Amino acid sequence: MNSSDCNSYGTPLVGQKLQTVEKKDCSWTFVFADEISIVTESPWRFLTPDGIVVTSEDHGHQFGLPAPVDAAERVLAAVSTRPVVAASITRTAADLIVDFGSQVQLQFFQMSCGYEAWRLYNHGDETICTGGGDIAYFPRPVA
């Protein structure tokens, strides 16, 4: 399925607040509700009107600061009280843009023609950004 046909797949995020962000091994997990989350091994970034606040690439680097950057902490500090106002998938690359309003965004990138980038889990449904920027949707199996 082409990404231009699937912007409705991000709608479960609308109205949700980001509860936790965790990095484990190579994966990042962003939990919005008990059964709504985004998991990625690809780069992501967090933006405000002032610019880039933090990216996945910054995590753990000290950059001359008193302590290494904790990317999860920076994202949560900025948006944990703000609900998602929109979520969309870009047309050509299938980047997932989670919008918290006022130009505050969490952006998940597809960086490969072959590897999956991000996965959105919604109460058993899975939306996967496949290699090359296509979207695969797997509805929850009916019992």
N, C-alpha and C positions, 0 to 999 in steps of 0.2 A: 504494500500500500504506500502510495506517495505521501510525503509529509504534508503536502498542501491540502489533503483531504481529512486531516486528523486533528485539528485544533480542539475538537471537543474532548479528546482524551486527557487534556490537562485540567478540565473543569472540576474533577473531584478535589483539586487543591484549593479552589476558590472558597474563601471563608475560613480556611484552616489556618492555624498558627503553627509556626515551626517550634517543635518541642525539644528535639535533641539533634545534635550533629556529632557524628563519631567517625574517626578514622581508625580502621583496623586493617593491618597489613597494607594492601594496595587499594582497598575499597573505602569509599566515603558513603555513609548512610545519613540521610536527612529524613527524620521522622516528623510527620505533620499530625498524625492521629494514630490510634491503635493499629489500624490496618491500611494506612496511607503513607507511603514513603518513596523516596528516590534513592537509588543506589548507583554509584558510578565509580569507575576506575580511571575515567578520563578527566581532563582539566575542567575546572569550573572557576567562576569568579563572582565576587560580590561587589556591586556598584551602588553608589549614591550620586546625587547631583554634583558632589565634590570630586568624583572620580572613583578609581579602584580602591576599595577599602582593603581587600585581601583576596588572594587566589589560592587554589589548592597547591600551587607551586611554592607559595610563601611559607607554608606550614613548617615549623621547626627551624627555620632560618633566623639567625639573630640580627642581621643587618645593622650591627653596631648599637642595638637597643639593649636595655638592661637584662632582658630575657628573650628567649626565642619566641617567634610569632606563634600564637595558638589560633589557627584559622577558625576552628569551631567556635571558640569563645568570642571572637570578633563578630562573626555572623549572628550568633545568638544574642549578644548584647545589643545589637542594632534592631533585630526584628522579632524577638520572642513575644512581644506584646502586640505585634501588628498582624492582622489577618491578610492572607493572600487576596488581592483584588482581581487578578487575572493570571492566566497561564496560557502560553502559546508555544507553538512549535514552528520554527522558521521554515520557509518553503524549500530552499535548496539543500540545506545541510542537516535539517532536523535538530537544530540546537533547541533546547528547552529553556524558555524564559519564564521565570516565576517572578511576578510583579507584586510588590507590596505597597504600591502607590507612591506618589511623589518622587518618581524616578529612582526608586530603590528596587534593585533587581538582583536575583540570584540566577546566573546563567550557566547552563550545562552544555558543553560543547561536544560535537562529533568531530573527531580529529583523524578518522581513518576510513579508507575505502573498504576495509575488510572486517575490522573488529567492531563489536557492539560498543556503544558509548554509555548510555544511561538506561535505567529501567525504572518505570513508575509502577508501583504496586498499589492496587486499590481494591481492598476487600476480596482478594483472590484473583481479580483481573490483572493482567500484566500487559504493559505497553513498553515495547523495547525499541530503542533506536539502533537499527542494524547498520552494518558497514555500508558506507556510501551515502548515508542519510535517508534511508527508507525507514518506515515504521512498521513493526509487526505487532499485532494485537491478539492477545490470547484471553478470551473471556473465562471466568471462573467455571470450572466443570460443574454441570448440573447434576445434583445427586439423585 
